[in-house]
């Protein structure tokens, strides 16, 4: 197991997703945020089945940064009850995982590993 987490959340549209991604990167709460193609979510909310277009984010962070990341998402998310789910990274390319951790270290700006 590593200290890296992938955090999932959905935003109502690509513009909101872009804004949140920028905030998380600027604050060094995430090393990378993937803004995925819009999807359809189906769920029950307040007794009714809803079908909503949403824009998912995959956020790469660390266990140490998770609490602050969650607080930032909650503070800037337009939903009353946002999905915020963290999945631990069991294994991964060691240089990439080190880059993720380095990006979240205060004041550091390491170069990402070569492709």
C-alpha positions in Angstrom: 0.0 0.0 0.0 1.2 3.5 -0.8 0.3 6.9 0.7 -1.4 8.0 -2.5 -5.1 8.3 -2.8 -7.4 8.7 -5.8 -10.4 10.9 -4.8 -13.5 10.9 -6.9 -16.1 13.7 -7.1 -18.6 14.8 -9.7 -19.4 18.4 -10.7 -22.5 19.7 -12.5 -20.6 20.9 -15.6 -17.1 21.2 -17.1 -16.6 24.8 -16.0 -17.3 24.0 -12.4 -14.9 21.0 -12.7 -12.2 23.2 -14.2 -12.6 25.7 -11.4 -12.3 23.2 -8.6 -9.4 21.4 -10.3 -7.5 24.7 -10.5 -8.2 25.5 -6.8 -6.9 22.1 -5.7 -3.7 22.3 -7.8 -3.0 25.9 -6.8 -3.4 25.0 -3.1 -1.1 21.9 -3.6 -3.8 19.6 -2.3 -3.7 17.6 -5.5 -0.8 16.7 -7.7 -3.0 16.0 -10.7 -6.7 16.2 -11.5 -8.2 14.4 -14.4 -11.4 16.1 -15.7 -13.3 13.3 -17.4 -16.0 13.4 -20.1 -19.5 14.2 -18.9 -21.5 11.2 -17.8 -25.0 10.4 -16.7 -25.6 9.7 -13.0 -28.7 7.9 -11.8 -29.5 8.1 -8.1 -32.3 8.5 -5.6 -32.4 11.9 -4.0 -35.1 13.0 -1.5 -37.3 10.2 -2.5 -37.2 10.7 -6.3 -35.0 8.9 -8.9 -32.8 11.6 -10.6 -30.9 11.4 -13.8 -28.2 14.1 -14.1 -25.4 15.0 -16.4 -22.2 15.4 -14.4 -18.5 15.9 -15.0 -16.3 13.5 -12.9 -12.9 14.4 -11.4 -10.1 11.9 -10.5 -7.9 13.7 -8.0 -4.5 12.3 -7.1 -3.5 13.2 -3.5 -1.9 11.7 -0.4 -3.3 10.5 2.9 -1.6 13.4 4.7 -3.4 16.0 2.4 -6.8 14.2 2.4 -8.5 16.2 5.3 -7.6 19.6 3.8 -8.5 18.3 0.3 -12.0 17.2 1.5 -12.5 20.5 3.3 -11.6 22.4 0.1 -13.9 20.3 -2.0 -16.8 20.8 0.5 -16.1 24.6 0.7 -16.2 25.1 -3.1 -18.6 22.4 -4.3 -22.0 23.5 -5.5 -23.8 20.4 -4.3 -25.5 20.1 -0.9 -24.1 16.5 -0.5 -21.1 16.1 -2.8 -19.7 12.7 -3.6 -16.2 12.6 -2.1 -14.8 9.1 -2.1 -11.1 8.2 -1.6 -9.6 5.0 -3.0 -6.2 3.9 -1.8 -3.6 3.2 -4.4 -2.3 -0.3 -3.7 0.5 -0.3 -6.1 1.9 2.0 -8.9 4.9 3.2 -10.8 7.2 4.2 -8.0 8.6 7.4 -9.7 5.0 8.6 -10.4 3.9 8.0 -6.9 7.0 9.8 -5.6 6.1 12.7 -8.0 2.6 12.9 -6.5 4.0 13.1 -3.0 6.6 15.6 -4.0 4.0 17.9 -5.6 2.1 18.1 -2.4 5.1 19.0 -0.3 5.1 22.7 0.5 7.2 24.8 -1.8 8.4 22.0 -3.9 8.1 21.8 -7.7 9.6 18.5 -8.8 9.6 17.6 -12.5 7.2 14.8 -13.4 8.7 11.6 -14.6 9.4 11.3 -18.3 6.7 9.4 -20.3 
